[in-house]
């Protein structure tokens, strides 16, 4: 069966945990280089340049924000580098606010001023713009990069018993994508899919984590689906629960009763969110329903960030950073997660592909990939599952 649901565009915000989260052979980011923040930019602002207010901002970050909104050049790389070359001179006083955090050992900030959003990362002691959108500078279109996919994994490790999350099976596999044009999708991957592993033998798709770590799991998912995956975000039972609790809980819309979670819209804490995404034996369609519920929980995390505005992205990533393992850089996580604020709901889809029940040669209960399974994989190549 194929499971579909109308998850909110907000599901993309936790690339960090979510996910966010530049597939399809996106070029590596160029070294940071100064980009004019206005078409008439010079090394010093003109006497008539509008003032810039940076309440509560540290000196170095305030200096970056001031340069951006007074026409000076600012360091920029990735999607931001080309976009800021087209900036027009600011016409009025800008009040810039900052939400800061840490992701994968890198410091980052999300700057907001009116409808402008600037994503910056600290590189070699200096702040560098890596993405955003700037309507006040005559750049209404977002600069966040093109289509890509990111793998979100939940480990089955019993951490209290000393098991490491990188060495257990993957209990949850969710592939999140964006198409670079305001659309996206979340594809839940049933853990029992029978696919080739790195050693050439077939095994359940979620076993790659336990045999080769998150990098191996990412490669197996990419090979099985035919989809390029930019990177991964991995967490465990404890990390997932703590993250939800530190966010103050999330709101989900449960399609059916799952343990203490009732059918319908409700707020859940980390414990109930965990069991909502973990339970399968009592569900009508078993692992298919559980995989769908995991996508619903991701939407709840993303909705939390979107409700708080772009500053919420910084909060999500900073909290998640304490509870996840990832190979995504701060620039990748920021530019992927920020798509949550630019997605059109009608262009956002969620599916769990169909597969046939079967038995392996050694008697395991497995799911075999069919033509219908491959169709969903193919549909997701553009990063969009809304069709």
C-alpha positions in Angstrom: 0.0 0.0 0.0 1.0 3.6 -0.5 0.4 5.9 2.4 -0.2 9.6 1.6 -0.9 12.5 3.9 -1.0 16.3 3.7 1.9 17.1 6.0 2.7 20.8 6.4 5.6 22.3 4.6 7.0 22.9 8.0 8.3 19.3 8.1 11.4 20.5 6.3 12.6 22.8 9.1 14.2 20.0 11.2 16.7 18.9 8.6 18.4 19.0 11.5 16.9 16.7 13.3 16.1 17.3 11.2 16.8 18.5 8.4 17.3 19.4 7.5 19.2 18.3 5.4 22.3 19.6 -1.6 21.6 16.3 -3.4 21.6 15.9 -7.2 25.3 16.7 -7.4 25.0 20.3 -6.2 28.5 21.9 -6.5 30.5 22.3 -3.4 30.4 25.8 -1.8 33.0 28.2 -3.1 35.4 29.9 -0.6 33.8 32.9 1.0 34.4 36.1 -0.9 33.1 39.6 -0.5 29.8 40.3 -2.3 28.3 43.8 -2.6 25.3 44.2 -0.4 24.1 47.0 -2.8 24.7 47.8 -6.4 26.5 51.0 -5.3 28.4 49.3 -2.6 31.9 50.7 -1.7 34.4 50.0 1.1 32.7 52.6 3.3 29.1 53.6 3.6 28.0 56.8 2.0 27.1 59.7 4.3 23.5 59.4 3.3 23.3 55.6 4.1 20.4 54.7 6.4 21.1 53.8 10.0 21.1 50.2 11.1 19.9 49.1 14.5 21.2 45.8 15.9 19.7 45.4 19.4 21.4 42.9 21.7 23.8 41.7 19.0 27.4 41.0 19.6 29.9 43.4 18.1 31.2 41.2 15.2 27.7 40.1 14.1 26.4 43.6 14.5 29.2 44.7 12.2 28.2 42.2 9.6 24.6 43.3 9.7 25.5 47.0 9.6 27.7 46.4 6.5 24.9 44.5 4.8 22.3 47.2 5.2 24.6 50.2 4.6 25.9 49.1 1.2 29.3 47.8 2.2 30.6 44.5 0.9 30.0 41.3 3.1 31.6 37.9 2.8 29.3 35.5 1.1 29.4 31.9 -0.3 27.1 29.3 -1.8 23.7 30.5 -2.9 24.1 33.9 -1.2 27.2 34.9 -3.2 25.5 35.4 -6.5 22.2 36.7 -5.0 23.8 39.5 -3.1 25.6 40.8 -6.2 22.2 41.9 -7.4 21.3 43.8 -4.2 20.0 47.4 -4.5 20.9 50.2 -2.1 18.8 50.1 1.1 16.4 53.0 1.4 15.4 53.1 5.1 16.7 52.3 8.5 16.9 48.6 9.2 16.4 46.9 12.5 18.2 43.6 12.5 17.7 40.9 15.1 19.7 37.7 15.5 19.1 34.2 16.7 22.3 32.2 17.1 23.3 28.6 17.7 25.7 25.9 17.1 25.5 23.0 14.5 28.1 20.3 14.0 30.8 22.4 15.8 30.1 25.5 13.7 28.5 28.8 15.0 25.7 30.2 12.9 23.0 32.9 13.1 19.7 33.7 11.5 19.3 37.4 10.9 15.9 38.9 10.4 14.9 42.4 9.3 11.3 42.9 8.3 10.8 40.3 5.6 14.5 39.8 5.0 16.3 36.6 6.3 20.0 36.2 6.2 21.7 32.9 7.1 25.3 33.3 8.3 28.0 30.9 9.5 31.2 31.8 11.2 34.2 30.8 9.1 37.8 31.4 10.2 36.6 34.0 12.7 34.4 35.9 10.3 30.7 35.8 9.6 29.7 34.7 6.1 26.3 34.8 4.4 25.4 31.4 3.0 21.8 31.9 2.0 18.5 33.9 2.6 16.2 36.3 0.9 16.2 40.1 0.9 13.1 41.8 -0.5 14.2 45.1 1.0 17.4 44.9 -1.1 15.5 44.2 -4.2 16.1 40.4 -4.0 12.6 38.8 -3.5 13.6 35.3 -4.6 15.2 33.0 -2.1 18.9 32.0 -2.4 18.9 28.6 -0.7 20.3 26.3 -3.4 18.6 23.7 -5.6 17.0 20.3 -5.2 18.5 17.9 -2.6 17.6 15.1 -0.3 18.6 14.5 3.3 18.2 11.2 5.3 16.8 11.4 8.8 17.5 8.3 10.9 16.3 7.1 14.3 18.6 4.4 15.9 17.2 1.4 17.7 20.1 1.5 20.2 19.3 0.8 23.9 21.4 3.7 25.1 20.8 3.0 28.8 22.3 -0.5 28.3 25.4 1.0 26.7 24.5 0.5 23.0 25.8 3.2 20.7 23.3 4.8 18.3 25.8 4.5 15.4 26.0 0.7 15.9 22.4 -0.4 16.1 19.7 -0.9 13.4 17.8 2.1 12.1 14.3 2.1 13.6 13.3 5.1 11.5 14.3 6.1 8.0 12.8 9.3 6.5 14.1 10.9 3.3 13.3 14.6 3.1 13.6 16.5 -0.1 13.2 19.9 -1.7 12.9 20.7 -5.4 14.4 24.2 -5.2 11.2 25.8 -6.6 9.0 25.9 -3.5 8.1 22.3 -3.3 9.2 19.3 -1.4 8.4 16.0 0.2 9.0 13.4 2.9 9.3 9.7 2.0 9.1 7.2 4.8 11.2 4.1 4.1 9.9 0.8 5.6 12.7 -0.7 7.6 12.1 -4.3 6.2 12.8 -3.5 2.6 15.1 -6.2 1.2 18.0 -4.5 -0.6 21.6 -4.9 -1.6 24.2 -4.0 1.1 27.8 -2.9 0.8 29.0 -6.5 0.9 26.9 -7.3 -2.1 24.4 -9.5 -0.2 20.8 -8.6 0.4 19.5 -7.7 3.8 16.9 -5.4 5.4 17.5 -1.8 4.5 17.8 -0.7 8.2 20.6 -3.2 9.0 23.3 -1.0 7.2 23.5 1.3 10.2 24.5 -1.6 12.5 27.1 -3.0 10.1 28.7 0.2 8.7 27.4 3.2 10.6 25.4 6.2 9.3 27.6 6.7 6.3 26.9 3.2 5.1 23.2 3.5 5.8 23.1 6.7 3.8 24.8 4.9 0.8 22.5 1.9 1.0 19.4 4.1 1.0 20.8 6.2 -1.9 21.6 3.0 -4.0 18.2 1.3 -3.2 16.2 4.4 -4.1 18.3 5.8 -6.9 18.3 9.2 -5.2 21.4 11.2 -4.4 21.5 12.0 -0.7 23.4 15.0 0.6 23.9 13.8 4.1 22.2 12.4 7.2 20.9 13.4 10.7 20.9 10.5 13.2 19.4 10.4 16.7 18.5 7.8 19.3 15.5 7.1 21.6 16.9 9.3 24.4 17.9 12.2 22.1 14.6 12.3 20.4 12.6 12.5 23.6 14.9 15.1 25.1 14.7 17.2 22.0 10.9 17.2 22.0 10.8 18.1 25.7 13.3 20.9 25.3 11.2 22.3 22.5 8.2 22.4 24.9 6.4 19.6 23.2 5.0 19.4 19.6 1.5 19.4 18.1 0.6 16.5 15.9 -2.5 15.3 14.1 -2.8 11.5 14.7 -4.8 9.6 12.1 -5.6 6.9 14.8 -5.1 6.1 18.5 -1.5 5.1 19.3 -1.1 4.1 23.0 -1.7 7.3 25.0 -1.9 9.5 21.8 -5.6 9.9 20.8 -6.9 10.3 17.3 -6.9 13.9 16.2 -4.9 17.1 16.8 -3.1 17.3 20.2 0.1 18.4 21.9 2.5 15.6 23.0 5.7 15.5 25.1 8.8 13.6 24.3 7.6 10.3 25.8 4.3 10.2 23.9 5.9 11.4 20.7 8.5 8.6 21.0 5.8 5.9 21.3 3.8 7.5 18.6 6.7 7.0 16.2 7.8 3.7 17.7 4.6 1.6 18.0 3.8 -0.8 15.1 2.4 -4.1 16.5 -1.1 -2.6 17.3 -1.4 -0.6 14.1 -3.6 -1.9 11.2 -0.8 -1.7 8.6 2.1 -2.4 11.0 5.4 -0.8 9.9 3.7 1.1 7.1 1.6 3.0 9.6 4.5 3.5 12.0 6.6 4.9 9.2 3.8 7.3 8.3 3.5 8.4 11.9 7.2 9.2 12.0 6.7 11.7 9.1 3.8 13.2 11.0 6.0 13.8 14.1 8.6 15.4 11.9 5.9 17.8 10.6 5.1 18.7 14.2 8.7 19.6 14.9 8.9 21.7 11.8 5.6 23.4 12.6 7.0 24.4 15.9 9.9 26.2 14.1 7.6 27.8 11.5 5.2 29.1 14.1 8.1 31.0 15.7 9.3 32.5 12.5 12.8 32.1 11.0 14.3 32.5 14.4 12.6 29.2 15.3 15.0 27.5 12.8 17.9 28.6 14.8 16.3 27.3 18.0 15.5 23.9 16.4 19.0 23.4 15.1 20.7 24.5 18.3 18.6 22.2 20.4 18.9 19.3 17.9 22.7 19.8 17.8 23.0 18.5 21.3 21.1 15.2 20.5 22.1 14.2 17.0 25.0 13.0 14.9 25.3 14.4 11.4 27.6 15.0 8.5 25.8 18.1 7.4 27.6 21.4 7.7 25.9 24.4 9.3 25.5 26.0 5.8 23.8 22.9 4.5 21.5 22.5 7.5 20.5 26.2 7.4 19.8 26.5 3.7 17.9 23.2 3.7 15.9 24.0 6.8 15.0 27.5 5.7 13.0 26.0 2.8 10.3 25.4 5.4 9.5 29.1 5.2 9.3 29.2 1.4 7.4 26.0 0.6 3.9 26.1 -0.9 1.6 23.7 0.9 0.1 22.3 -2.4 3.6 21.4 -3.5 4.4 19.4 -0.4 3.8 15.6 -0.3 4.3 12.7 2.1 4.4 9.1 1.0 5.4 5.6 2.3 6.0 3.5 -0.8 4.2 0.2 -1.3 6.1 -3.1 -1.1 5.2 -6.8 -1.2 5.4 -9.0 1.9 7.8 -12.0 1.4 10.3 -14.3 3.0 14.0 -14.4 2.7 16.0 -17.6 2.1 16.7 -17.8 5.8 13.1 -17.3 6.8 13.0 -13.6 7.7 9.8 -11.6 7.1 10.8 -9.0 4.5 9.3 -6.4 2.1 10.2 -6.8 -1.6 10.6 -3.8 -3.8 8.0 -3.7 -6.7 7.3 -1.6 -9.7 5.1 0.6 -7.5 7.9 1.0 -5.0 10.2 2.2 -7.8 7.6 4.6 -9.1 7.6 6.5 -5.8 11.4 6.6 -5.8 11.4 7.9 -9.4 8.7 10.5 -8.5 10.9 11.8 -5.8 14.0 12.5 -8.0 13.0 16.1 -8.4 12.7 16.5 -4.6 8.9 16.8 -4.8 6.3 14.3 -3.8 3.1 16.4 -4.3 2.2 14.9 -7.7 
